[in-house]
Amino acid sequence: MAVLLAGAWLVRDWRWSVVWQASPFLLRGLGVSWELAMLSAAIGLASGTLLAAARLYGHPMIRRTAAAYIEVIRSIPQIMIIFWIFFSVPPLTGTVMNAWPAALIALSIIASAYLAEVVRAGLLSVPRVHRESAYAAGLGGTTTFVHVILPQALRNMLPALIAHIVMIFKVTSLVYLIGLVDFFRATMLVNNRDYAPYPLYLTMALVYFFCNFFLSALIRWFDPKYTLSA
């Protein structure tokens, strides 16, 4: 309590009016960050599921290709993937690449590689006897995967899945480098105009904290016995 009171005393004279006046602009940027994170996570989960299935059940060549894609994307700095999509696609295709589709494509590629490993771990966590029992009951391979293996895997991988979505939301802060006005860039633009770094960047840190805390709390809402901490 004493620390909180001391902190409140220290920040009392900061220019909080700048944050309040710029709040509509900042909230629009935050909306862009949320939209980008959720869309790229959804696309990444769908493609990551296909990659995980290919790596586990595909032809040897398909397994090696999927594994190589996952390892390469996970090994490259995320900002490089964003840059490559934004700067390389226009000269290769002859079309203009705007910041929004470039950011969505790049973050979806990043999410697919990371979520593929989460899905693969979830699939491996399902006991083999469940798959064999489904085959014995006359179910086909696709039906077994969709209705028997995948639902159990999703439940087992839920904590890691939420943790990686938190990571994806934080990675959205990198897209400001290609000109997309997300929450991070919106805060920087306001600071460049009004120069109030302490209240603005403290607000930005708190907003990111509470957004990520909300995402982490989802797991306890789905199933209270799960936790993201060891």
N, C-alpha and C positions, 0 to 999 in steps of 0.2 A: 504494500500500500504506500509506504514511504517513497519507494522508487517511482511509482505512478504519479504521486503528487509532485515529486521533484521534476519528473519529465514534463508534466502539464505546465509547471511554472516556467520551465525553460522555453517552451514553444509558444507561450501565450502571446508574444509580440510578433510572431511570424505573420506574413501577409496571407492569411487564410481567405481574405476576400477575393484574391486572385483565383483560388481553387473554386470558390462558389460561383463566381461570374463565368468561369470557363466550364462549369460542370456539364452543360448540355453538349458541348463539343467533346468533352472527355467521355461522356456516356455513349456518344455515337461511336467513338473509337473503341470503347469496351465492347459494344455490340458487334463490331467487326471482328474483334479478337475471339469472342464466343462463337460467332457463326463460322469463322475459319477453323477453329479448333474442333467443333462438333462435326462439321462436314468432312474434314480430313480424317478424323477418328473413325467416322462411319465408313468412308471409302477404304481407309486403311484396314479396318477390321474385316470387311468383305474380301478384299484382295489378300490380306494376311491369312485368312482362313483357307483360301485356295492355295496359297504358297505352302502353308503347313501341311495340308492334305497331299500336295504334290511331293513335298519332301519326305513324307512318311509312307505314302502308298503308291507313288508314281513309278514309272519305268526308271531304271537306273540313270539314264541320261536326263530325264526330267528332274529326278531327285538332285542330281549334281548341279543342274542349272538353277533350280530354286535355292539350293544351299549357297551357291556362288553369289546370286543376287542379294540374298539376305546378308551375307558376310560383308560384301562390298559396301552396301548402303550403310550398314551399322559401323563400318570402319571409317567412313568419310565424314569430315566435319559437316554438321547440318547446314551451316551457312554456305558451304561450297555447293551443296545440292541446290539450294535456293538460287545462288548465282548462276549455276550452269543452266537451270531451266529458264531463267529470265533472260540471260544474255546469249545462250546457244541456240535456243529454238528459233528465234527470228531469222538468223542467217541460214539455218538448215531448211526451214520451211518457206521462207520468203514472206512470212506474215508477221504482223506486229503482235508482240506479246505484252499485254497489259499486266499491271502489278497483281491484280486480284486473281486471275486464272493461274498466273505463274506461281503465286504463293500457295494456292490450293493444290496444284499439281505437285509442287515440291514437298509440301507437308504431308500429302497423301502417300507419296513415295516413302518418305521417312517413316510414317506411321505403319505402312504395310510391312516393312522389314522388322520393326520392333514388335509389332503385334503378332506377326507370324510366329515368332519364338514363344510368345505367351500362349498362343493357340496350340502350338506343337506340344508345349509342356502340359497343357490341359488335356490334350488328346492322349498323351502317354500316361496320364494319371488315371485313366479309366481302366479298370482291370480287364485283362484280355479275355477272361471267361465270359464277360458280358457280350463281347462281340461274337464269341463262339456260340453262346446260347442263342443269340439272334439268328445266326446262320442255321443252327439246328432247328429253329422254329420256322425256317423256310423264308426268312427275309433276305432280300438281295443286298449287295454291297452298298449301293447308294442309300437304300432305305435304312439299313443298319446305321450308316454314318449319320444321316440326318435326324433320325428319330431315336436312336439309342446312344450312340457315342457322343455326338455334339452337345445334346442337352446336359449330360453329366459333365462334359469337359468345360462348358460355359460356367457351371456352378463352381467347379474347382478352380478355375482361373480368374474368377471375378475380382479378388483382391489385387492381383497383378495387373489385370486389365484396367481397373480404375487408376492404379498408380501410374500406368503408362499414359493414360488420357491426361492426367495431371502434367506429366512431362510434355505432352504435345501442346497443352495450353501454354506452358511456359515458353516453348520453342516459337510460338507465334510472335513473341516479342522481337524475333530476328527479321521479320518481314519488313520492318521499317526501313531497312537498308536498300530495298528496291522501290521505295516510295509509297508503299501502301500505308494509309493513315489508320493504323490500329491504335490501341490504347497507349502503347509505348510511344509511338510517334506523335500522337496527339498531345501527350504530356510534354514532349520535347518542344513541339511547336509553340505551345503556350509559354513555356519557359523562355524560349528564344524571343518571344514578343514582350513578355512582362518581367522576365528575370526574377523569379521567386523560387529558386531551386529547392530550398528546404521544405516548404509546405507541399510543393508539387511532387517532388520525388518521394517524400514520406507518404503522401496520399497514394502514389502509384504502388509503393511497396505494400501498403496495407490492403489495397484493392486486390493485388495479385495474391496476397496471403489468404484473404477471405474467400476469393474465388477457388483457390486450390484446396482450402479447408472444406469448402462446400462439396467439391468433387470427392474428396477423401471421405466425407461424412456419408456419401451415398451408399458406401459399402455397408455401413452400420444400419442404414435404413433398409437395405435389401435383406440383410441377415445380421443381427446384432452379435452373433458369436464370432464373426470374422473381424480381423483387425489388420491394418496395413503395417503395424509395427511388429518387431520381432518379440 
